Amino acid sequence: MLQAIGLTSTPRRDLPPLVDDLTFEARPGCVTALLGEPGSGKTTALRLMLELEPGRGVTYFRGRPLHRIPHPGREVGVLLGDVPGNPSRTVRNQLRMLCAAAGVPASRADAVLEVVGIAGLRDQRLGSLSRGMERRFGLAAALLADPCTLLLDEPAAGLSPREGGWLHGLLRGHASLGGAVLFTTADAKEAARSADRVVSIESGRLVADQDAAEFARTRLRPRVAVRTPHAARLADVLGREARAAQRAVEIVEESGSRLSVYGTNCAEVGEAAFRNGVLVHQLADETGDAGAPLPPVPRARTETGAAARVPDAAARETSAGRPGRPRSERPVSAVRRIGGPLRPLRYELCRVFGTAAPVLTAALVVAASAITALVLARAGHTPQNRLLAAWPELLPLPPAALGAGLLGALAFGEEYRYPALAADRGTVPRRMGLLAAKLGVTAVLALLLGVLAVAADAAVLRLVFDSGPLRSPTEWVSPAASWAGLLIGCAWAGVLASGVFRSAAAGVAAVLAVPVIVVPLVRKVVDGPSAYPADGLATRLRGLSWAQWPPEADRLVHGALRVMAQPVGTALVLSLMVLLCAYGFTGLRGRVRW
């Protein structure tokens, strides 16, 4: 049962709210249409239900608001507008990423592709899908976790009549198994033909909440559907007799052999055709342009993507004309759930390696680093550590650090656009498990990127200069620790900044701001002799610890201290602390309910 109570959007300046005190419900086992003209507030109403829009009111999904549901993707399947996703990601990879987010097996992706009839397109890129195939893919994403409720915004928009009939047939099959379906539409004919109940809104306010039959009878005009090989002749006859009788009759030619006659009935049309010798193949009263009934959906195909069963023990399944069964007698969904601490890691790995972004970033970083190293070697007077890192004095950061920051900035993005991933007003990125997975994966990617860049620089220098600029290092542990700390710090700064500001561009800007803005400020603060010398700090730390670490660990400590003692390292540490505090503050603020 979906219950929307008092939904009201935030008022606009000098204008009324798009949705104003809207209250209705979508019952299990039924298809409900939210009908309204473009701009009437249908999409805003859906976003208010999903807590993606600021406003007042509450929506209960089986008695609980969305932010109280631990795994909302398993409760609500959503399709809002265009299907979001990286255009270069394949259909199967996108669905597998969503499987990891919803906690269902990856095999579920192939199952729902079979349900929606696009299994043959599993290896196609999202950007190459047609409008109809894209809507089918969006429905597959909504059905992925076998939700109880479906919320669909204009699901048949841009579809052919045949595809629209298939879509609504699948939705009706979902409802026949106990699910609740709510879809928006601006077409009254579609609402009367496809829904069991029609909720009409205008300017964000409720106008009517009716059964489909009552809606068609009271809100749509009745007509007589006529099929005849002499449509033009019959239309002329009916028009002449209506004018002679001074009756208002409207005749619409829908095709070469089909007429729709408004303002009369079957008896009058049949008598007029008989008197004038016009052959009639079909003559029927229809209400609201309902058209032909939808074809039935095969039960086996529907059950694989059906919702969880009716939650209310008192509810009954009546859509199929059979007595309903209590909740305890209904079959339980066969979709296996996957939980545990590795679920966020599985999602993050699917997200990262579902596109070519890491490979392209690594290729660009290696090429830029090798070219920079060659230029520095040709100029001379560059320390070996900076030469291998391809870090000239003029650049704020080396190419590898910039690439690590870019990978970190791209860590957040799709989570904000998928309501199915949102547990608390879109705060899936605030989950500590997901944040830990992102930090761990980006740290590993940053280290791999740094190793590739250094290896490429060394190989290019040896190839061009025959190992002239390079010498065997006497100390490599401390520089390696410094290099790893710089890369991981840049990657984490990008992750946290993109999570706080919900933008990849903001993540890249935060990484660049460290050496450009924060470093000069740090240099001004720490200019002068240090009051706390770092000499012998590793020895003092060893004496304070309970366990004795090996002497080789002192080099790692010295390397970390060397990074933190430099202005760039200090700026990175400060930036990470600020971003982490901002991340935690925004996460806690999202959980506060007034």
Secondary structure, DSSP 8 states (H G I E B T S, - for coil): -EEEEEEEE--BTTB--SS-SEEEEE-TTSEEEEE--TTSSHHHHHHHHTT-S-EEEEEEETTB-GGG-S-GGGTEEEE-SS--S-TTSBHHHHHHHHHHHHT--THHHHHHHHHHT-GGGTTSBGGG--HHHHHHHHHHHHHTT--SEEEEESTTTT--HHHHHHHHHHHHHHHHTT-EEEEEES-HHHHHHH-SEEEEEETTEEEEEEEHHHHHHHHS-EEEEEE-TTHHHHHHHHHHHHHHHT---EEEEEETTEEEEESS-HHHHHHHHHHTT---SEEEEEETT--S------HHHHHHT-------TT----TTSS----GGGS---------STHHHHHHHHHHHHTSSHHHHHHHHHHHHHHHHHHHHHHH----HHHHHHT--TTSSS-HHHHHHHHHHHTTSSHHHH-GGG-SSSS-GGG-HHHHHHHHHHHHHHHHHHHHHHHHHHHHHHHHHHTTSS----S--HHHHHHHHHHHHHHHHHHHHHHHHHT-HHHHHHHHHHIIIIIHHHHHHHH-S--SS--TTHHHHHHHHSSS---TTHHHHHHHHHHHHHSHHHHHHHHHHHHHHHHHHHHHHHHH---
